Amino acid sequence: MVLLFIILFPLAGWLINGFAGGRLPPRAPGLVGSASVGLSLTAALVAVQQPEVWREGLTASLFTWISAGEFSARASLVLDPLSAVMTLVVTGVGFLIHIYSIGYMAEDPGKSRYFAYLNLFIASMLVLVLAGNLLVMFVGWELVGLCSYLLIGFWFDRERAADAGRKAFIVNRIGDAGFLLGILLLAVTVKSLDFKAIADASSSMAVPVATAITLLLFVGATGKSAQLPLHVWLPDAMEGPTPVSALIHAATMVTAGVYMIGRLHPLFTQAELTLGVVAAVGAATAFFAATVALVEHDLKRVLAYSTISQLGYMFLAMGVAAAPAGMFHLTTHAVFKALLFLAAGSVMHAMHGVIDMRRLGGLARPMRWTALGFVIGAAALAGFPFTAGFFSKDLILERAFAHARGWGSYLLWAAGVATAFITAVYITRAAILTFAPPPSHHDHPPFDSAQGGPSGSRGPHEAPPEMGWPMAALAALSLGGGFLGASAVGAPLLHSLERFFNSAPEPEAGAVPVLALTLVSVSAALAGMLAGLWLYRGRRDASLSALGQFLSHKWYIEDLYNAAIVGPLRRGAQFLASTVELGIIDGAVIGVAGAVRQAGASFRRFQTGYVRNYAAVLLAGTVLLLGYWLTR
Amino acid sequence: MSLPPVDLRLILPEMIVAAGAVLVMLWGAFLPPGRQRVLRWVSAFAIILALGVVLALQSGEPAFSFGAMHLRDALTQTLQVIVLIVALLAVLLSGEYVERTHLETGEYYALLLSSALGAMLMAASADLLLLFLGLETLSIPLYVLAAIARRDLRSQEAGMKYFLLGAFSTTFFLYGVALIFGSAGSTNLARVASQAGAGSPLMLAGIGLLTIGLGFKATIVPFHSWAPDVYEGAPLPVTAYMSVIAKVGAFAAIIRVFVIALSAGAVQWGAALAALSVLTMILGNVAALLQNNLKRLLGYSSIAHAGFILIGIVAANRAGISAVVFYLLVYALMTLGAFGVVLMLERRGEEADEISDLAGLAGRSPLLAGAMTLFMVSLAGLPPTAGFLAKFYVFSAALDAGYPVVVIVAVVTTVVSAYFYLRVAYTMFIGQPAPEVKFAGGRWVSAALIVTSAGVLVLGIFPAPVTNFIEQMANALK
């Protein structure tokens, strides 16, 4: 029962805010929204006290949903170590962000709508997380998507926000088509979508079938978790309110793809090939997105690319059979990335919406606490020793190395280390450009406190307490949370996950001890931070010349997409010449959408409105049908 | 010559509906224009009474009457229940609209009931002649209803088009019946079934022509071309009603003819119907992408759903029959519900039938927008709505029967359809509401909306009671 309550509280919050929010006093929507998630967090905390959760898992079977022939699906919820960790992340980080939103959205007229969506999101995310079978998970999967589009386009009167919502929707359709096909194939093969039944059936499943299913499911994961080549929607999703970016587009929803793979890990371990693909896509995405983050000017987009990159790490972990490490990184990332976003939101709040780092600078003085929070988050992201990110990222790299069997898989590890270096550089750059005083006040004053913002009354100011406290809590967790996985203190979180995934750490590859690997990744991180300091300390922006050009066009992937979308429509098949390019693959998909519209237009031409034409169509159909029927 | 034995009890529901139609028309002639409200009560009462009788008539053993023309079995019972639910919802939807727009109330309800009678007869027919009779009883009132707004040229055009093309397709149907009679020596479906295995060209041509007549009513491509124009031109509640009732009647007949009588020849007609279903799904869903008019959009949506329903026929097994019946029920609820939402609005006294008229509805009436979102999600076939389960059942029936390609096309077109259905939902949540769009609903439409949205949700989450009932029905068939 307690499982149901975890979901029902935010659902109640949604109903209250959705239907009565407009009539309530102005402070009520925020309080109702936060309180409902707080209650949900409490229920989750109560639920995880039960010892079954950490053994075989607590299940709640609600009712039989579908039964057709041999196939049946029950609506059921399950709380085991995996979903317990995720539930605590969703409700915990969600609760803090709801509180933060009270301050952030205080002046917005659409407050009740905002909190209604946010509550609905939490409820849907919990459905996804607690689902006991794939079908229920799919319900949650689609619902969080819906909330995400609604919240990206929350300020729908801004054209860019509405466009971004549409883009997220279309890109995710591509991913979801794969996901749905995977589910159908699984349903046909296993005759059940219960996670337990799938796990039992996996070991005896033919490898090609398992490979096909898992690859299709992974397509869904790349859409939801913004991995190559479906990553394009996430940076644009930053048009939504910043707490939404923190909650949905950094901490929770985008990790759903990782969680899904963790949930179905018996199936994925059956498909060696898929794991290789997952690891390769993860590593490539991690590296690619980190390099783009290096040259973005918009602070939130830096963080968005950083999220894509860190999600890449998680997929890398999943692909090298280190699911516990991946889930651990998911947890720490949720905390420190939420912190970074909230700090960025605090900057935006103070600067009246300015988020371009070229117009920021010197904010450390007026916004001391925000700056401190950002620096702590940045340190954790960069993997500064003993912060949360250090433990989890280090663990992933260690397992990637231990798993490696050949030059290709060492390349994955190398990409991970390189990414760690670049990550440290870009986040140092972001911190310096935003908070450090500009080197010279004369040539290009990025910000002048005398001018103030549009309101004209005062310059940047520290955030109100309801925004400050959540950041403080997240900062504490970013500093100390990593010890949940530190072997020095017994690694409580990590061990329970390892027991769940049944994966003891692999025996050492032998040649290189753990300490050396740790040293490599730590020195990569520290070198990156030093490089960032050295590069950006004296200058507002260090141009990276030709490389910088290339990176600031995001490796031209989006340009390629655009060209490929327009290509089929305007210039025909010009682009088909370049073969296995990523842009073309996606371009083809979007090109199909264009072709479909074309077909729609040509169908329209048949719809003349004249009865004689319709009769002719009918007659032609008759002739065809009879012809087929009689000559067959 | 001796007359066949007649058991009137077995056609009591049909008689009640027919009597209701006559009563409404006669009474309406004597009522002053302002006081015709009673007629909708009479119609609703007649339908509810018939519904009660249908449910009360024991349907354990199939019972024939009128010289084995009329058959009352479990399938008849279930299909007639669906027909009567559709008719009842249509009366609820028409309630305020008919009076607001000053249509001929008596004729309107009489035609509505007659057409329901036709669909009931089609569901109960064990003979091609009764099937033809039912088909015409269903269609002719619909032609008139499409044209019932006498001062609206679009409505006149719709009625004329529907009538001309409908008559054209009926000739095919009738010719098919003649050919089958020539080949089998009887129009009785059981006799036809025993002769069908021989596969004489005469018989095959006859069956092909039947397909065309029924395909026309069910809006199956390429016999669909009338539908978008007629749906757009007819008055809103009429469009709602005919997009559902004609489909229920046509698919009832298709089950009777193809799945039951001609089951032995399933390999022969299966491939052809599969091809039609693929065509229908593709054309319906793709053409809907570009529509800006809600009636037209729902028209193409109705074509697309005909394709999905046809998948269950192609499967040609028990699971297929129950999937089709369940789909018909769900289709009726979600389509009538979606039309109901449109009926709740008006633009300067006209129908608010453009998608843009819905802009910003979520801000003005969250409940109405929520209901419309629910119907769109269900039409798109997403969980947790009934539309998802309906699709799921037909797909799984077709997979079992060995038609994976059809199912793949169906899944892909389902994905395409999400775009235009969710665009409607999206429009309601963004954009500024148009000031000239006003609320125009009343108690009756609201009641219909409550019933349909509850149905879509309950059937989506707790389908077991209904699906069990339908499954028992399918198992009771021979």
Boltz contact constraints between the chains, C-beta under 6 A:
constraints:
  - contact:
      token1: [A, 19]
      token2: [B, 366]
      max_distance: 6.0
  - contact:
      token1: [A, 68]
      token2: [B, 393]
      max_distance: 6.0
  - contact:
      token1: [A, 68]
      token2: [B, 396]
      max_distance: 6.0
  - contact:
      token1: [A, 139]
      token2: [B, 383]
      max_distance: 6.0
  - contact:
      token1: [A, 139]
      token2: [B, 384]
      max_distance: 6.0
  - contact:
      token1: [A, 142]
      token2: [B, 382]
      max_distance: 6.0
  - contact:
      token1: [A, 156]
      token2: [B, 430]
      max_distance: 6.0
  - contact:
      token1: [A, 177]
      token2: [B, 415]
      max_distance: 6.0
  - contact:
      token1: [A, 596]
      token2: [B, 286]
      max_distance: 6.0
  - contact:
      token1: [A, 599]
      token2: [B, 286]
      max_distance: 6.0
  - contact:
      token1: [A, 600]
      token2: [B, 286]
      max_distance: 6.0
  - contact:
      token1: [A, 600]
      token2: [B, 287]
      max_distance: 6.0
  - contact:
      token1: [A, 600]
      token2: [B, 289]
      max_distance: 6.0
  - contact:
      token1: [A, 600]
      token2: [B, 290]
      max_distance: 6.0
  - contact:
      token1: [A, 603]
      token2: [B, 287]
      max_distance: 6.0
  - contact:
      token1: [A, 611]
      token2: [B, 161]
      max_distance: 6.0
  - contact:
      token1: [A, 611]
      token2: [B, 164]
      max_distance: 6.0
  - contact:
      token1: [A, 614]
      token2: [B, 165]
      max_distance: 6.0
  - contact:
      token1: [A, 614]
      token2: [B, 225]
      max_distance: 6.0
  - contact:
      token1: [A, 614]
      token2: [B, 226]
      max_distance: 6.0
  - contact:
      token1: [A, 615]
      token2: [B, 168]
      max_distance: 6.0
  - contact:
      token1: [A, 617]
      token2: [B, 222]
      max_distance: 6.0
  - contact:
      token1: [A, 617]
      token2: [B, 225]
      max_distance: 6.0
  - contact:
      token1: [A, 618]
      token2: [B, 223]
      max_distance: 6.0
  - contact:
      token1: [A, 621]
      token2: [B, 222]
      max_distance: 6.0
  - contact:
      token1: [A, 621]
      token2: [B, 223]
      max_distance: 6.0
  - contact:
      token1: [A, 622]
      token2: [B, 212]
      max_distance: 6.0
  - contact:
      token1: [A, 625]
      token2: [B, 208]
      max_distance: 6.0
  - contact:
      token1: [A, 626]
      token2: [B, 208]
      max_distance: 6.0
  - contact:
      token1: [A, 629]
      token2: [B, 204]
      max_distance: 6.0
  - contact:
      token1: [A, 629]
      token2: [B, 208]
      max_distance: 6.0
  - contact:
      token1: [A, 630]
      token2: [B, 201]
      max_distance: 6.0
  - contact:
      token1: [A, 630]
      token2: [B, 204]
      max_distance: 6.0
